[in-house]
Amino acid sequence: MLQHEQPEGLVSATGESHHALSEILATLLDARLNWQEHIAIYASLNRLMEIAVI
């Protein structure tokens, strides 16, 4: 992902049953970056069946 010259619509998946957003936010905050400039959250992509597990 980081080697693309132009931004693309990419999705990262870990296969883990936890919310990776907290780790991503912590990394961006450590780098003193505004997370809202780097992350797009689309509610339509949430997997509703996994909410009870998380």
mmCIF entry with sequence, helices, sheets and N, C-alpha, C, O atoms, coordinates in Angstrom:
data_MODEL
# 
_entry.id   MODEL 
# 
_entity.id                         1 
_entity.type                       polymer 
_entity.pdbx_number_of_molecules   1 
# 
_entity_poly.entity_id                      1 
_entity_poly.type                           'polypeptide(L)' 
_entity_poly.nstd_linkage                   no 
_entity_poly.nstd_monomer                   no 
_entity_poly.pdbx_seq_one_letter_code       MLQHEQPEGLVSATGESHHALSEILATLLDARLNWQEHIAIYASLNRLMEIAVI 
_entity_poly.pdbx_seq_one_letter_code_can   MLQHEQPEGLVSATGESHHALSEILATLLDARLNWQEHIAIYASLNRLMEIAVI 
_entity_poly.pdbx_strand_id                 A 
# 
loop_
_entity_poly_seq.entity_id 
_entity_poly_seq.num 
_entity_poly_seq.mon_id 
_entity_poly_seq.hetero 
1 1  MET n 
1 2  LEU n 
1 3  GLN n 
1 4  HIS n 
1 5  GLU n 
1 6  GLN n 
1 7  PRO n 
1 8  GLU n 
1 9  GLY n 
1 10 LEU n 
1 11 VAL n 
1 12 SER n 
1 13 ALA n 
1 14 THR n 
1 15 GLY n 
1 16 GLU n 
1 17 SER n 
1 18 HIS n 
1 19 HIS n 
1 20 ALA n 
1 21 LEU n 
1 22 SER n 
1 23 GLU n 
1 24 ILE n 
1 25 LEU n 
1 26 ALA n 
1 27 THR n 
1 28 LEU n 
1 29 LEU n 
1 30 ASP n 
1 31 ALA n 
1 32 ARG n 
1 33 LEU n 
1 34 ASN n 
1 35 TRP n 
1 36 GLN n 
1 37 GLU n 
1 38 HIS n 
1 39 ILE n 
1 40 ALA n 
1 41 ILE n 
1 42 TYR n 
1 43 ALA n 
1 44 SER n 
1 45 LEU n 
1 46 ASN n 
1 47 ARG n 
1 48 LEU n 
1 49 MET n 
1 50 GLU n 
1 51 ILE n 
1 52 ALA n 
1 53 VAL n 
1 54 ILE n 
# 
_struct_asym.id          A 
_struct_asym.entity_id   1 
# 
loop_
_struct_conf.conf_type_id 
_struct_conf.id 
_struct_conf.pdbx_PDB_helix_id 
_struct_conf.beg_label_comp_id 
_struct_conf.beg_label_asym_id 
_struct_conf.beg_label_seq_id 
_struct_conf.pdbx_beg_PDB_ins_code 
_struct_conf.end_label_comp_id 
_struct_conf.end_label_asym_id 
_struct_conf.end_label_seq_id 
_struct_conf.pdbx_end_PDB_ins_code 
_struct_conf.beg_auth_comp_id 
_struct_conf.beg_auth_asym_id 
_struct_conf.beg_auth_seq_id 
_struct_conf.end_auth_comp_id 
_struct_conf.end_auth_asym_id 
_struct_conf.end_auth_seq_id 
_struct_conf.pdbx_PDB_helix_class 
_struct_conf.details 
_struct_conf.pdbx_PDB_helix_length 
HELX_P HELX_P1 AA1 LEU A 21 ? ASP A 30 ? LEU A 21 ASP A 30 1 ? 10 
HELX_P HELX_P2 AA2 TRP A 35 ? GLU A 37 ? TRP A 35 GLU A 37 5 ? 3  
HELX_P HELX_P3 AA3 ALA A 43 ? LEU A 45 ? ALA A 43 LEU A 45 5 ? 3  
HELX_P HELX_P4 AA4 LEU A 48 ? GLU A 50 ? LEU A 48 GLU A 50 5 ? 3  
# 
_struct_conf_type.id          HELX_P 
_struct_conf_type.criteria    ? 
_struct_conf_type.reference   ? 
# 
loop_
_atom_site.group_PDB 
_atom_site.id 
_atom_site.type_symbol 
_atom_site.label_atom_id 
_atom_site.label_alt_id 
_atom_site.label_comp_id 
_atom_site.label_asym_id 
_atom_site.label_entity_id 
_atom_site.label_seq_id 
_atom_site.pdbx_PDB_ins_code 
_atom_site.Cartn_x 
_atom_site.Cartn_y 
_atom_site.Cartn_z 
_atom_site.occupancy 
_atom_site.B_iso_or_equiv 
_atom_site.pdbx_formal_charge 
_atom_site.auth_seq_id 
_atom_site.auth_comp_id 
_atom_site.auth_asym_id 
_atom_site.auth_atom_id 
_atom_site.pdbx_PDB_model_num 
ATOM 1   N N  . MET A 1 1  ? 0.812   -1.195  0.000  1.00 0.00 ? 1  MET A N  1 
ATOM 2   C CA . MET A 1 1  ? 0.000   0.000   0.000  1.00 0.00 ? 1  MET A CA 1 
ATOM 3   C C  . MET A 1 1  ? 0.855   1.258   0.000  1.00 0.00 ? 1  MET A C  1 
ATOM 4   O O  . MET A 1 1  ? 0.551   2.225   -0.698 1.00 0.00 ? 1  MET A O  1 
ATOM 5   N N  . LEU A 1 2  ? 1.903   1.239   0.769  1.00 0.00 ? 2  LEU A N  1 
ATOM 6   C CA . LEU A 1 2  ? 2.718   2.437   0.912  1.00 0.00 ? 2  LEU A CA 1 
ATOM 7   C C  . LEU A 1 2  ? 3.568   2.719   -0.323 1.00 0.00 ? 2  LEU A C  1 
ATOM 8   O O  . LEU A 1 2  ? 4.151   3.798   -0.435 1.00 0.00 ? 2  LEU A O  1 
ATOM 9   N N  . GLN A 1 3  ? 3.644   1.784   -1.234 1.00 0.00 ? 3  GLN A N  1 
ATOM 10  C CA . GLN A 1 3  ? 4.478   1.966   -2.413 1.00 0.00 ? 3  GLN A CA 1 
ATOM 11  C C  . GLN A 1 3  ? 3.714   2.513   -3.606 1.00 0.00 ? 3  GLN A C  1 
ATOM 12  O O  . GLN A 1 3  ? 4.306   2.731   -4.663 1.00 0.00 ? 3  GLN A O  1 
ATOM 13  N N  . HIS A 1 4  ? 2.409   2.743   -3.462 1.00 0.00 ? 4  HIS A N  1 
ATOM 14  C CA . HIS A 1 4  ? 1.625   3.302   -4.554 1.00 0.00 ? 4  HIS A CA 1 
ATOM 15  C C  . HIS A 1 4  ? 1.900   4.795   -4.682 1.00 0.00 ? 4  HIS A C  1 
ATOM 16  O O  . HIS A 1 4  ? 1.935   5.512   -3.682 1.00 0.00 ? 4  HIS A O  1 
ATOM 17  N N  . GLU A 1 5  ? 2.093   5.259   -5.904 1.00 0.00 ? 5  GLU A N  1 
ATOM 18  C CA . GLU A 1 5  ? 2.329   6.678   -6.117 1.00 0.00 ? 5  GLU A CA 1 
ATOM 19  C C  . GLU A 1 5  ? 1.051   7.490   -5.950 1.00 0.00 ? 5  GLU A C  1 
ATOM 20  O O  . GLU A 1 5  ? 1.094   8.619   -5.462 1.00 0.00 ? 5  GLU A O  1 
ATOM 21  N N  . GLN A 1 6  ? -0.080  6.929   -6.348 1.00 0.00 ? 6  GLN A N  1 
ATOM 22  C CA . GLN A 1 6  ? -1.375  7.596   -6.227 1.00 0.00 ? 6  GLN A CA 1 
ATOM 23  C C  . GLN A 1 6  ? -2.240  6.825   -5.237 1.00 0.00 ? 6  GLN A C  1 
ATOM 24  O O  . GLN A 1 6  ? -2.201  5.595   -5.210 1.00 0.00 ? 6  GLN A O  1 
ATOM 25  N N  . PRO A 1 7  ? -3.021  7.532   -4.424 1.00 0.00 ? 7  PRO A N  1 
ATOM 26  C CA . PRO A 1 7  ? -3.915  6.842   -3.485 1.00 0.00 ? 7  PRO A CA 1 
ATOM 27  C C  . PRO A 1 7  ? -4.928  5.980   -4.227 1.00 0.00 ? 7  PRO A C  1 
ATOM 28  O O  . PRO A 1 7  ? -5.389  6.339   -5.310 1.00 0.00 ? 7  PRO A O  1 
ATOM 29  N N  . GLU A 1 8  ? -5.263  4.857   -3.642 1.00 0.00 ? 8  GLU A N  1 
ATOM 30  C CA . GLU A 1 8  ? -6.262  3.958   -4.196 1.00 0.00 ? 8  GLU A CA 1 
ATOM 31  C C  . GLU A 1 8  ? -7.207  3.546   -3.082 1.00 0.00 ? 8  GLU A C  1 
ATOM 32  O O  . GLU A 1 8  ? -6.897  3.714   -1.903 1.00 0.00 ? 8  GLU A O  1 
ATOM 33  N N  . GLY A 1 9  ? -8.353  3.010   -3.451 1.00 0.00 ? 9  GLY A N  1 
ATOM 34  C CA . GLY A 1 9  ? -9.296  2.497   -2.469 1.00 0.00 ? 9  GLY A CA 1 
ATOM 35  C C  . GLY A 1 9  ? -8.859  1.119   -2.014 1.00 0.00 ? 9  GLY A C  1 
ATOM 36  O O  . GLY A 1 9  ? -9.268  0.122   -2.608 1.00 0.00 ? 9  GLY A O  1 
ATOM 37  N N  . LEU A 1 10 ? -8.041  1.036   -0.980 1.00 0.00 ? 10 LEU A N  1 
ATOM 38  C CA . LEU A 1 10 ? -7.524  -0.231  -0.493 1.00 0.00 ? 10 LEU A CA 1 
ATOM 39  C C  . LEU A 1 10 ? -8.161  -0.580  0.848  1.00 0.00 ? 10 LEU A C  1 
ATOM 40  O O  . LEU A 1 10 ? -8.535  0.306   1.617  1.00 0.00 ? 10 LEU A O  1 
ATOM 41  N N  . VAL A 1 11 ? -8.277  -1.857  1.116  1.00 0.00 ? 11 VAL A N  1 
ATOM 42  C CA . VAL A 1 11 ? -8.837  -2.335  2.376  1.00 0.00 ? 11 VAL A CA 1 
ATOM 43  C C  . VAL A 1 11 ? -7.789  -3.203  3.052  1.00 0.00 ? 11 VAL A C  1 
ATOM 44  O O  . VAL A 1 11 ? -7.208  -4.087  2.422  1.00 0.00 ? 11 VAL A O  1 
ATOM 45  N N  . SER A 1 12 ? -7.547  -2.957  4.325  1.00 0.00 ? 12 SER A N  1 
ATOM 46  C CA . SER A 1 12 ? -6.636  -3.798  5.093  1.00 0.00 ? 12 SER A CA 1 
ATOM 47  C C  . SER A 1 12 ? -7.458  -4.767  5.925  1.00 0.00 ? 12 SER A C  1 
ATOM 48  O O  . SER A 1 12 ? -8.455  -4.375  6.532  1.00 0.00 ? 12 SER A O  1 
ATOM 49  N N  . ALA A 1 13 ? -7.051  -6.016  5.958  1.00 0.00 ? 13 ALA A N  1 
ATOM 50  C CA . ALA A 1 13 ? -7.748  -7.015  6.764  1.00 0.00 ? 13 ALA A CA 1 
ATOM 51  C C  . ALA A 1 13 ? -6.726  -7.832  7.530  1.00 0.00 ? 13 ALA A C  1 
ATOM 52  O O  . ALA A 1 13 ? -5.694  -8.223  6.985  1.00 0.00 ? 13 ALA A O  1 
ATOM 53  N N  . THR A 1 14 ? -7.016  -8.087  8.792  1.00 0.00 ? 14 THR A N  1 
ATOM 54  C CA . THR A 1 14 ? -6.091  -8.836  9.635  1.00 0.00 ? 14 THR A CA 1 
ATOM 55  C C  . THR A 1 14 ? -6.543  -10.249 9.898  1.00 0.00 ? 14 THR A C  1 
ATOM 56  O O  . THR A 1 14 ? -5.724  -11.101 10.242 1.00 0.00 ? 14 THR A O  1 
ATOM 57  N N  . GLY A 1 15 ? -7.836  -10.525 9.743  1.00 0.00 ? 15 GLY A N  1 
ATOM 58  C CA . GLY A 1 15 ? -8.358  -11.837 10.087 1.00 0.00 ? 15 GLY A CA 1 
ATOM 59  C C  . GLY A 1 15 ? -8.536  -12.012 11.580 1.00 0.00 ? 15 GLY A C  1 
ATOM 60  O O  . GLY A 1 15 ? -8.929  -13.087 12.034 1.00 0.00 ? 15 GLY A O  1 
ATOM 61  N N  . GLU A 1 16 ? -8.256  -10.981 12.346 1.00 0.00 ? 16 GLU A N  1 
ATOM 62  C CA . GLU A 1 16 ? -8.400  -11.026 13.801 1.00 0.00 ? 16 GLU A CA 1 
ATOM 63  C C  . GLU A 1 16 ? -9.787  -10.556 14.199 1.00 0.00 ? 16 GLU A C  1 
ATOM 64  O O  . GLU A 1 16 ? -10.426 -9.805  13.462 1.00 0.00 ? 16 GLU A O  1 
ATOM 65  N N  . SER A 1 17 ? -10.254 -10.991 15.354 1.00 0.00 ? 17 SER A N  1 
ATOM 66  C CA . SER A 1 17 ? -11.577 -10.596 15.835 1.00 0.00 ? 17 SER A CA 1 
ATOM 67  C C  . SER A 1 17 ? -11.480 -9.425  16.819 1.00 0.00 ? 17 SER A C  1 
ATOM 68  O O  . SER A 1 17 ? -12.100 -9.447  17.882 1.00 0.00 ? 17 SER A O  1 
ATOM 69  N N  . HIS A 1 18 ? -10.722 -8.434  16.466 1.00 0.00 ? 18 HIS A N  1 
ATOM 70  C CA . HIS A 1 18 ? -10.651 -7.222  17.278 1.00 0.00 ? 18 HIS A CA 1 
ATOM 71  C C  . HIS A 1 18 ? -10.697 -6.015  16.361 1.00 0.00 ? 18 HIS A C  1 
ATOM 72  O O  . HIS A 1 18 ? -10.507 -6.125  15.150 1.00 0.00 ? 18 HIS A O  1 
ATOM 73  N N  . HIS A 1 19 ? -10.944 -4.898  16.941 1.00 0.00 ? 19 HIS A N  1 
ATOM 74  C CA . HIS A 1 19 ? -11.073 -3.665  16.170 1.00 0.00 ? 19 HIS A CA 1 
ATOM 75  C C  . HIS A 1 19 ? -9.693  -3.033  16.029 1.00 0.00 ? 19 HIS A C  1 
ATOM 76  O O  . HIS A 1 19 ? -9.137  -2.537  17.009 1.00 0.00 ? 19 HIS A O  1 
ATOM 77  N N  . ALA A 1 20 ? -9.144  -3.046  14.836 1.00 0.00 ? 20 ALA A N  1 
ATOM 78  C CA . ALA A 1 20 ? -7.799  -2.532  14.595 1.00 0.00 ? 20 ALA A CA 1 
ATOM 79  C C  . ALA A 1 20 ? -7.747  -1.010  14.621 1.00 0.00 ? 20 ALA A C  1 
ATOM 80  O O  . ALA A 1 20 ? -6.665  -0.426  14.672 1.00 0.00 ? 20 ALA A O  1 
ATOM 81  N N  . LEU A 1 21 ? -8.905  -0.370  14.586 1.00 0.00 ? 21 LEU A N  1 
ATOM 82  C CA . LEU A 1 21 ? -8.925  1.094   14.529 1.00 0.00 ? 21 LEU A CA 1 
ATOM 83  C C  . LEU A 1 21 ? -8.191  1.720   15.705 1.00 0.00 ? 21 LEU A C  1 
ATOM 84  O O  . LEU A 1 21 ? -7.505  2.727   15.530 1.00 0.00 ? 21 LEU A O  1 
ATOM 85  N N  . SER A 1 22 ? -8.316  1.151   16.895 1.00 0.00 ? 22 SER A N  1 
ATOM 86  C CA . SER A 1 22 ? -7.641  1.726   18.060 1.00 0.00 ? 22 SER A CA 1 
ATOM 87  C C  . SER A 1 22 ? -6.127  1.696   17.890 1.00 0.00 ? 22 SER A C  1 
ATOM 88  O O  . SER A 1 22 ? -5.447  2.641   18.290 1.00 0.00 ? 22 SER A O  1 
ATOM 89  N N  . GLU A 1 23 ? -5.586  0.629   17.305 1.00 0.00 ? 23 GLU A N  1 
ATOM 90  C CA . GLU A 1 23 ? -4.147  0.547   17.067 1.00 0.00 ? 23 GLU A CA 1 
ATOM 91  C C  . GLU A 1 23 ? -3.704  1.556   16.012 1.00 0.00 ? 23 GLU A C  1 
ATOM 92  O O  . GLU A 1 23 ? -2.656  2.187   16.148 1.00 0.00 ? 23 GLU A O  1 
ATOM 93  N N  . ILE A 1 24 ? -4.502  1.703   14.972 1.00 0.00 ? 24 ILE A N  1 
ATOM 94  C CA . ILE A 1 24 ? -4.186  2.662   13.911 1.00 0.00 ? 24 ILE A CA 1 
ATOM 95  C C  . ILE A 1 24 ? -4.217  4.080   14.448 1.00 0.00 ? 24 ILE A C  1 
ATOM 96  O O  . ILE A 1 24 ? -3.332  4.881   14.147 1.00 0.00 ? 24 ILE A O  1 
ATOM 97  N N  . LEU A 1 25 ? -5.236  4.395   15.245 1.00 0.00 ? 25 LEU A N  1 
ATOM 98  C CA . LEU A 1 25 ? -5.339  5.735   15.832 1.00 0.00 ? 25 LEU A CA 1 
ATOM 99  C C  . LEU A 1 25 ? -4.154  6.027   16.736 1.00 0.00 ? 25 LEU A C  1 
ATOM 100 O O  . LEU A 1 25 ? -3.613  7.132   16.708 1.00 0.00 ? 25 LEU A O  1 
ATOM 101 N N  . ALA A 1 26 ? -3.744  5.049   17.537 1.00 0.00 ? 26 ALA A N  1 
ATOM 102 C CA . ALA A 1 26 ? -2.595  5.241   18.428 1.00 0.00 ? 26 ALA A CA 1 
ATOM 103 C C  . ALA A 1 26 ? -1.327  5.534   17.624 1.00 0.00 ? 26 ALA A C  1 
ATOM 104 O O  . ALA A 1 26 ? -0.525  6.385   18.009 1.00 0.00 ? 26 ALA A O  1 
ATOM 105 N N  . THR A 1 27 ? -1.151  4.830   16.514 1.00 0.00 ? 27 THR A N  1 
ATOM 106 C CA . THR A 1 27 ? 0.021   5.051   15.664 1.00 0.00 ? 27 THR A CA 1 
ATOM 107 C C  . THR A 1 27 ? 0.004   6.453   15.065 1.00 0.00 ? 27 THR A C  1 
ATOM 108 O O  . THR A 1 27 ? 1.025   7.141   15.055 1.00 0.00 ? 27 THR A O  1 
ATOM 109 N N  . LEU A 1 28 ? -1.153  6.875   14.567 1.00 0.00 ? 28 LEU A N  1 
ATOM 110 C CA . LEU A 1 28 ? -1.258  8.216   13.983 1.00 0.00 ? 28 LEU A CA 1 
ATOM 111 C C  . LEU A 1 28 ? -1.045  9.296   15.038 1.00 0.00 ? 28 LEU A C  1 
ATOM 112 O O  . LEU A 1 28 ? -0.404  10.312  14.767 1.00 0.00 ? 28 LEU A O  1 
ATOM 113 N N  . LEU A 1 29 ? -1.577  9.084   16.232 1.00 0.00 ? 29 LEU A N  1 
ATOM 114 C CA . LEU A 1 29 ? -1.384  10.063  17.301 1.00 0.00 ? 29 LEU A CA 1 
ATOM 115 C C  . LEU A 1 29 ? 0.084   10.145  17.713 1.00 0.00 ? 29 LEU A C  1 
ATOM 116 O O  . LEU A 1 29 ? 0.597   11.235  17.964 1.00 0.00 ? 29 LEU A O  1 
ATOM 117 N N  . ASP A 1 30 ? 0.761   8.995   17.782 1.00 0.00 ? 30 ASP A N  1 
ATOM 118 C CA . ASP A 1 30 ? 2.192   8.992   18.102 1.00 0.00 ? 30 ASP A CA 1 
ATOM 119 C C  . ASP A 1 30 ? 2.990   9.777   17.070 1.00 0.00 ? 30 ASP A C  1 
ATOM 120 O O  . ASP A 1 30 ? 3.980   10.429  17.404 1.00 0.00 ? 30 ASP A O  1 
ATOM 121 N N  . ALA A 1 31 ? 2.555   9.710   15.813 1.00 0.00 ? 31 ALA A N  1 
ATOM 122 C CA . ALA A 1 31 ? 3.232   10.432  14.732 1.00 0.00 ? 31 ALA A CA 1 
ATOM 123 C C  . ALA A 1 31 ? 2.737   11.873  14.621 1.00 0.00 ? 31 ALA A C  1 
ATOM 124 O O  . ALA A 1 31 ? 3.154   12.613  13.730 1.00 0.00 ? 31 ALA A O  1 
ATOM 125 N N  . ARG A 1 32 ? 1.847   12.266  15.532 1.00 0.00 ? 32 ARG A N  1 
ATOM 126 C CA . ARG A 1 32 ? 1.273   13.616  15.563 1.00 0.00 ? 32 ARG A CA 1 
ATOM 127 C C  . ARG A 1 32 ? 0.550   13.965  14.258 1.00 0.00 ? 32 ARG A C  1 
ATOM 128 O O  . ARG A 1 32 ? 0.645   15.082  13.750 1.00 0.00 ? 32 ARG A O  1 
ATOM 129 N N  . LEU A 1 33 ? -0.176  12.971  13.735 1.00 0.00 ? 33 LEU A N  1 
ATOM 130 C CA . LEU A 1 33 ? -0.960  13.163  12.516 1.00 0.00 ? 33 LEU A CA 1 
ATOM 131 C C  . LEU A 1 33 ? -2.442  13.236  12.874 1.00 0.00 ? 33 LEU A C  1 
ATOM 132 O O  . LEU A 1 33 ? -2.891  12.592  13.823 1.00 0.00 ? 33 LEU A O  1 
ATOM 133 N N  . ASN A 1 34 ? -3.188  14.013  12.120 1.00 0.00 ? 34 ASN A N  1 
ATOM 134 C CA . ASN A 1 34 ? -4.630  14.110  12.297 1.00 0.00 ? 34 ASN A CA 1 
ATOM 135 C C  . ASN A 1 34 ? -5.260  12.885  11.651 1.00 0.00 ? 34 ASN A C  1 
ATOM 136 O O  . ASN A 1 34 ? -5.226  12.745  10.428 1.00 0.00 ? 34 ASN A O  1 
ATOM 137 N N  . TRP A 1 35 ? -5.839  11.990  12.460 1.00 0.00 ? 35 TRP A N  1 
ATOM 138 C CA . TRP A 1 35 ? -6.368  10.732  11.933 1.00 0.00 ? 35 TRP A CA 1 
ATOM 139 C C  . TRP A 1 35 ? -7.474  10.958  10.916 1.00 0.00 ? 35 TRP A C  1 
ATOM 140 O O  . TRP A 1 35 ? -7.647  10.144  10.008 1.00 0.00 ? 35 TRP A O  1 
ATOM 141 N N  . GLN A 1 36 ? -8.228  12.046  11.046 1.00 0.00 ? 36 GLN A N  1 
ATOM 142 C CA . GLN A 1 36 ? -9.340  12.302  10.139 1.00 0.00 ? 36 GLN A CA 1 
ATOM 143 C C  . GLN A 1 36 ? -8.861  12.614  8.723  1.00 0.00 ? 36 GLN A C  1 
ATOM 144 O O  . GLN A 1 36 ? -9.644  12.525  7.776  1.00 0.00 ? 36 GLN A O  1 
ATOM 145 N N  . GLU A 1 37 ? -7.607  12.974  8.565  1.00 0.00 ? 37 GLU A N  1 
ATOM 146 C CA . GLU A 1 37 ? -7.048  13.228  7.240  1.00 0.00 ? 37 GLU A CA 1 
ATOM 147 C C  . GLU A 1 37 ? -6.547  11.941  6.581  1.00 0.00 ? 37 GLU A C  1 
ATOM 148 O O  . GLU A 1 37 ? -6.227  11.937  5.393  1.00 0.00 ? 37 GLU A O  1 
ATOM 149 N N  . HIS A 1 38 ? -6.477  10.848  7.350  1.00 0.00 ? 38 HIS A N  1 
ATOM 150 C CA . HIS A 1 38 ? -5.865  9.621   6.844  1.00 0.00 ? 38 HIS A CA 1 
ATOM 151 C C  . HIS A 1 38 ? -6.788  8.408   6.876  1.00 0.00 ? 38 HIS A C  1 
ATOM 152 O O  . HIS A 1 38 ? -6.455  7.374   6.297  1.00 0.00 ? 38 HIS A O  1 
ATOM 153 N N  . ILE A 1 39 ? -7.941  8.509   7.542  1.00 0.00 ? 39 ILE A N  1 
ATOM 154 C CA . ILE A 1 39 ? -8.827  7.361   7.694  1.00 0.00 ? 39 ILE A CA 1 
ATOM 155 C C  . ILE A 1 39 ? -10.227 7.716   7.220  1.00 0.00 ? 39 ILE A C  1 
ATOM 156 O O  . ILE A 1 39 ? -10.770 8.762   7.575  1.00 0.00 ? 39 ILE A O  1 
ATOM 157 N N  . ALA A 1 40 ? -10.798 6.840   6.421  1.00 0.00 ? 40 ALA A N  1 
ATOM 158 C CA . ALA A 1 40 ? -12.199 6.969   6.003  1.00 0.00 ? 40 ALA A CA 1 
ATOM 159 C C  . ALA A 1 40 ? -12.947 5.763   6.555  1.00 0.00 ? 40 ALA A C  1 
ATOM 160 O O  . ALA A 1 40 ? -12.529 4.623   6.357  1.00 0.00 ? 40 ALA A O  1 
ATOM 161 N N  . ILE A 1 41 ? -14.054 6.018   7.245  1.00 0.00 ? 41 ILE A N  1 
ATOM 162 C CA . ILE A 1 41 ? -14.854 4.944   7.815  1.00 0.00 ? 41 ILE A CA 1 
ATOM 163 C C  . ILE A 1 41 ? -16.199 4.925   7.103  1.00 0.00 ? 41 ILE A C  1 
ATOM 164 O O  . ILE A 1 41 ? -16.918 5.925   7.089  1.00 0.00 ? 41 ILE A O  1 
ATOM 165 N N  . TYR A 1 42 ? -16.530 3.798   6.520  1.00 0.00 ? 42 TYR A N  1 
ATOM 166 C CA . TYR A 1 42 ? -17.779 3.635   5.794  1.00 0.00 ? 42 TYR A CA 1 
ATOM 167 C C  . TYR A 1 42 ? -18.664 2.655   6.564  1.00 0.00 ? 42 TYR A C  1 
ATOM 168 O O  . TYR A 1 42 ? -18.348 1.469   6.649  1.00 0.00 ? 42 TYR A O  1 
ATOM 169 N N  . ALA A 1 43 ? -19.762 3.144   7.121  1.00 0.00 ? 43 ALA A N  1 
ATOM 170 C CA . ALA A 1 43 ? -20.667 2.297   7.899  1.00 0.00 ? 43 ALA A CA 1 
ATOM 171 C C  . ALA A 1 43 ? -21.217 1.155   7.059  1.00 0.00 ? 43 ALA A C  1 
ATOM 172 O O  . ALA A 1 43 ? -21.524 0.090   7.595  1.00 0.00 ? 43 ALA A O  1 
ATOM 173 N N  . SER A 1 44 ? -21.347 1.356   5.761  1.00 0.00 ? 44 SER A N  1 
ATOM 174 C CA . SER A 1 44 ? -21.893 0.311   4.896  1.00 0.00 ? 44 SER A CA 1 
ATOM 175 C C  . SER A 1 44 ? -20.968 -0.909  4.806  1.00 0.00 ? 44 SER A C  1 
ATOM 176 O O  . SER A 1 44 ? -21.398 -1.974  4.363  1.00 0.00 ? 44 SER A O  1 
ATOM 177 N N  . LEU A 1 45 ? -19.720 -0.766  5.216  1.00 0.00 ? 45 LEU A N  1 
ATOM 178 C CA . LEU A 1 45 ? -18.773 -1.881  5.162  1.00 0.00 ? 45 LEU A CA 1 
ATOM 179 C C  . LEU A 1 45 ? -18.658 -2.640  6.484  1.00 0.00 ? 45 LEU A C  1 
ATOM 180 O O  . LEU A 1 45 ? -17.943 -3.641  6.550  1.00 0.00 ? 45 LEU A O  1 
ATOM 181 N N  . ASN A 1 46 ? -19.345 -2.188  7.538  1.00 0.00 ? 46 ASN A N  1 
ATOM 182 C CA . ASN A 1 46 ? -19.327 -2.897  8.809  1.00 0.00 ? 46 ASN A CA 1 
ATOM 183 C C  . ASN A 1 46 ? -19.990 -4.252  8.670  1.00 0.00 ? 46 ASN A C  1 
ATOM 184 O O  . ASN A 1 46 ? -21.008 -4.392  7.992  1.00 0.00 ? 46 ASN A O  1 
ATOM 185 N N  . ARG A 1 47 ? -19.404 -5.250  9.319  1.00 0.00 ? 47 ARG A N  1 
ATOM 186 C CA . ARG A 1 47 ? -19.985 -6.593  9.306  1.00 0.00 ? 47 ARG A CA 1 
ATOM 187 C C  . ARG A 1 47 ? -20.792 -6.748  10.581 1.00 0.00 ? 47 ARG A C  1 
ATOM 188 O O  . ARG A 1 47 ? -20.233 -7.040  11.638 1.00 0.00 ? 47 ARG A O  1 
ATOM 189 N N  . LEU A 1 48 ? -22.075 -6.560  10.494 1.00 0.00 ? 48 LEU A N  1 
ATOM 190 C CA . LEU A 1 48 ? -22.946 -6.514  11.656 1.00 0.00 ? 48 LEU A CA 1 
ATOM 191 C C  . LEU A 1 48 ? -22.992 -7.820  12.441 1.00 0.00 ? 48 LEU A C  1 
ATOM 192 O O  . LEU A 1 48 ? -23.264 -7.798  13.641 1.00 0.00 ? 48 LEU A O  1 
ATOM 193 N N  . MET A 1 49 ? -22.741 -8.925  11.812 1.00 0.00 ? 49 MET A N  1 
ATOM 194 C CA . MET A 1 49 ? -22.804 -10.216 12.502 1.00 0.00 ? 49 MET A CA 1 
ATOM 195 C C  . MET A 1 49 ? -21.672 -10.385 13.511 1.00 0.00 ? 49 MET A C  1 
ATOM 196 O O  . MET A 1 49 ? -21.783 -11.219 14.409 1.00 0.00 ? 49 MET A O  1 
ATOM 197 N N  . GLU A 1 50 ? -20.592 -9.626  13.393 1.00 0.00 ? 50 GLU A N  1 
ATOM 198 C CA . GLU A 1 50 ? -19.450 -9.785  14.276 1.00 0.00 ? 50 GLU A CA 1 
ATOM 199 C C  . GLU A 1 50 ? -19.473 -8.831  15.465 1.00 0.00 ? 50 GLU A C  1 
ATOM 200 O O  . GLU A 1 50 ? -18.607 -8.928  16.335 1.00 0.00 ? 50 GLU A O  1 
ATOM 201 N N  . ILE A 1 51 ? -20.416 -7.932  15.528 1.00 0.00 ? 51 ILE A N  1 
ATOM 202 C CA . ILE A 1 51 ? -20.437 -6.951  16.613 1.00 0.00 ? 51 ILE A CA 1 
ATOM 203 C C  . ILE A 1 51 ? -20.527 -7.637  17.972 1.00 0.00 ? 51 ILE A C  1 
ATOM 204 O O  . ILE A 1 51 ? -19.855 -7.202  18.907 1.00 0.00 ? 51 ILE A O  1 
ATOM 205 N N  . ALA A 1 52 ? -21.318 -8.676  18.119 1.00 0.00 ? 52 ALA A N  1 
ATOM 206 C CA . ALA A 1 52 ? -21.465 -9.374  19.396 1.00 0.00 ? 52 ALA A CA 1 
ATOM 207 C C  . ALA A 1 52 ? -20.159 -10.025 19.829 1.00 0.00 ? 52 ALA A C  1 
ATOM 208 O O  . ALA A 1 52 ? -19.904 -10.166 21.025 1.00 0.00 ? 52 ALA A O  1 
ATOM 209 N N  . VAL A 1 53 ? -19.336 -10.420 18.877 1.00 0.00 ? 53 VAL A N  1 
ATOM 210 C CA . VAL A 1 53 ? -18.072 -11.075 19.185 1.00 0.00 ? 53 VAL A CA 1 
ATOM 211 C C  . VAL A 1 53 ? -17.051 -10.070 19.689 1.00 0.00 ? 53 VAL A C  1 
ATOM 212 O O  . VAL A 1 53 ? -16.296 -10.358 20.618 1.00 0.00 ? 53 VAL A O  1 
ATOM 213 N N  . ILE A 1 54 ? -17.027 -8.899  19.083 1.00 0.00 ? 54 ILE A N  1 
ATOM 214 C CA . ILE A 1 54 ? -16.060 -7.863  19.458 1.00 0.00 ? 54 ILE A CA 1 
ATOM 215 C C  . ILE A 1 54 ? -16.505 -7.288  20.761 1.00 0.00 ? 54 ILE A C  1 
ATOM 216 O O  . ILE A 1 54 ? -15.853 -6.389  21.294 1.00 0.00 ? 54 ILE A O  1 
# 
